Amino acid sequence: KEDTFYVTHLREPIDRSISHFKYNGRWPCKTLVKGDFVPTEENAFKLESWNGTNGHDRKDSCKNHRTASSFSLGDCAVNCYTQWFGGLNCPRWQVPMEQQYEVAMSKLLKYNLVVVIEKLRDPRYVQAIEDFFGVKGILERGVPFCERKSHKANQENPLIVRNETRHKLTELNRLDLKLYHEISDCLDGGNYGNI
């Protein structure tokens, strides 16, 4: 619709992937909320296996050949934005990832505003967005399901991210990093007047 203003957001892909792992991949939320479950390093999934479309080496699946796959951005570890925005991620469709990237970029560029999460650390960026929409408090947020339990579990069992693991995630997320930089690098000068 012409009168609709489309907004989405992007976060640096490696940080997003590790953050989602800590939130729901290390110990699934449905397990964390069980009253008798005690998260430990021994019962945690490992970051080293967090390397597939569905997070941990699980098989990708599609509901059927005419609908979108069962892809979930919250459980994804690899090229998640490329798959999410492209909408062509069903393995049976066999769409090459580079083609998915091209479709994702073309769709992403149709959004009226793409908020870059890392830029929200800059008060000028926050102010520009608040001024654009005429509202205050864009940094106020709710509490996602199981976030408190997840934070507590990760504080009690700190995650150590090895350099090799970060490097592997960087290689696997090559297209998402490219997409992220295509969108975010134009903000590096700090001129947010055109938001």
C-alpha positions in Angstrom: 0.0 0.0 0.0 1.2 3.5 -0.8 0.2 4.9 2.5 2.0 2.3 4.6 5.4 3.1 6.0 7.5 -0.1 6.2 10.1 -0.4 9.0 12.5 -3.2 10.0 15.7 -3.5 11.9 19.1 -5.2 11.5 21.7 -6.2 14.0 25.3 -7.2 13.3 24.9 -10.8 12.1 27.6 -12.5 14.3 26.5 -10.7 17.4 22.8 -11.5 16.6 23.6 -15.2 16.1 25.5 -15.5 19.3 22.9 -13.5 21.2 20.1 -15.8 19.9 22.2 -18.8 20.9 22.5 -17.5 24.4 18.8 -16.7 24.5 17.3 -19.9 23.1 20.0 -22.1 21.6 22.2 -22.9 24.6 19.2 -24.0 26.6 15.8 -23.9 24.9 13.4 -21.4 26.5 10.8 -24.1 26.9 13.3 -26.0 29.0 14.5 -23.0 31.0 11.0 -22.1 32.2 10.5 -25.6 33.7 10.7 -25.1 37.5 12.9 -28.1 38.1 15.5 -27.5 35.4 18.9 -26.4 36.5 21.1 -25.1 33.6 24.7 -26.3 33.6 27.5 -26.4 31.2 27.0 -30.1 30.9 23.4 -29.9 29.8 23.9 -26.9 27.5 24.1 -27.1 23.7 27.5 -26.0 22.4 28.1 -22.9 20.3 30.2 -25.0 18.0 27.1 -26.8 16.7 25.2 -23.6 16.3 25.9 -23.5 12.6 22.8 -24.2 10.5 19.6 -22.6 9.3 17.8 -24.0 12.3 20.6 -23.4 14.7 22.0 -26.7 15.7 22.7 -29.1 12.8 19.0 -29.9 12.6 17.4 -30.9 9.3 15.7 -28.0 7.6 12.1 -28.7 6.7 9.3 -27.1 4.8 5.6 -27.4 5.5 4.9 -28.0 1.8 6.3 -26.9 -1.5 3.9 -24.0 -1.9 4.4 -22.3 1.4 7.3 -20.8 3.3 9.5 -23.1 5.2 9.3 -23.6 9.0 12.2 -21.1 9.2 12.4 -19.1 12.4 14.6 -16.1 12.6 14.9 -16.6 16.4 16.4 -20.1 16.0 18.6 -19.3 13.0 22.3 -19.1 13.1 23.5 -18.8 9.5 22.6 -16.1 6.9 19.4 -15.5 8.7 18.6 -12.1 7.2 19.3 -13.4 3.7 16.8 -16.2 4.3 14.3 -14.1 6.2 14.0 -11.3 3.8 14.5 -13.4 0.7 11.8 -15.9 1.6 13.4 -18.6 -0.6 15.0 -20.7 2.1 13.2 -24.1 1.7 15.9 -26.6 0.9 13.7 -28.5 -1.5 13.5 -25.4 -3.6 17.3 -25.5 -4.0 17.6 -21.7 -4.5 21.3 -20.9 -4.3 22.2 -18.7 -1.3 23.6 -16.0 -3.6 20.3 -15.7 -5.4 18.5 -15.6 -2.0 20.8 -12.7 -1.1 19.9 -10.8 -4.3 16.2 -11.2 -3.6 16.7 -10.3 0.1 18.5 -7.1 -0.8 15.9 -6.0 -3.4 13.2 -6.5 -0.8 15.1 -4.9 2.0 15.7 -1.8 -0.1 12.0 -1.3 -0.4 11.6 -0.7 3.3 11.1 3.0 4.1 13.4 2.7 7.2 15.9 0.1 8.3 16.9 0.7 12.0 20.5 -0.5 12.6 20.5 -1.8 16.2 24.2 -0.9 16.9 23.5 2.7 16.0 21.0 3.0 18.8 24.1 3.5 21.1 24.5 6.9 19.4 22.1 9.4 21.1 22.0 11.4 17.9 20.7 8.4 16.0 18.1 7.8 18.6 17.1 11.5 18.6 16.8 11.5 14.8 14.4 8.5 14.8 12.4 9.9 17.7 12.1 13.2 15.8 11.2 11.5 12.6 8.3 9.7 14.2 7.4 12.4 16.7 7.6 10.0 19.7 10.0 9.6 22.6 11.2 6.4 24.2 12.3 4.2 21.3 14.8 2.5 23.6 12.2 1.4 26.0 11.5 -2.3 25.6 9.5 -5.1 26.9 10.9 -8.4 28.3 10.8 -11.3 25.8 9.7 -14.7 26.9 12.2 -16.4 29.2 14.8 -13.5 28.9 15.3 -13.2 32.6 15.8 -17.0 33.0 18.1 -17.0 30.0 20.2 -14.1 31.3 20.5 -15.7 34.7 21.5 -19.1 33.2 24.2 -17.4 31.1 25.5 -15.3 34.1 25.8 -18.5 36.2 27.4 -20.4 33.3 29.4 -17.7 31.3 29.7 -18.5 27.6 33.3 -18.6 26.3 33.4 -17.8 22.5 36.5 -19.2 21.0 38.2 -17.3 18.2 37.9 -20.3 15.9 34.1 -20.4 16.6 33.6 -16.7 15.9 35.7 -17.1 12.7 33.6 -20.0 11.6 30.4 -18.1 12.2 31.9 -15.1 10.3 32.6 -17.4 7.3 29.2 -19.0 7.4 27.4 -15.6 7.6 29.3 -14.0 4.8 26.2 -13.0 2.9 24.4 -11.6 5.9 27.5 -9.6 6.8 27.5 -8.2 3.2 23.8 -7.3 3.5 24.3 -5.7 6.9 27.2 -3.6 5.7 25.3 -2.5 2.5 22.6 -1.1 4.7 24.6 0.2 7.7 27.8 1.6 6.3 26.0 4.6 4.9 25.4 5.7 8.5 29.0 5.7 9.5 29.4 9.4 8.9 26.9 10.1 11.7 24.7 12.2 9.5 21.2 11.1 10.5 19.3 14.1 9.2 17.7 12.1 6.3 16.2 9.3 8.4 
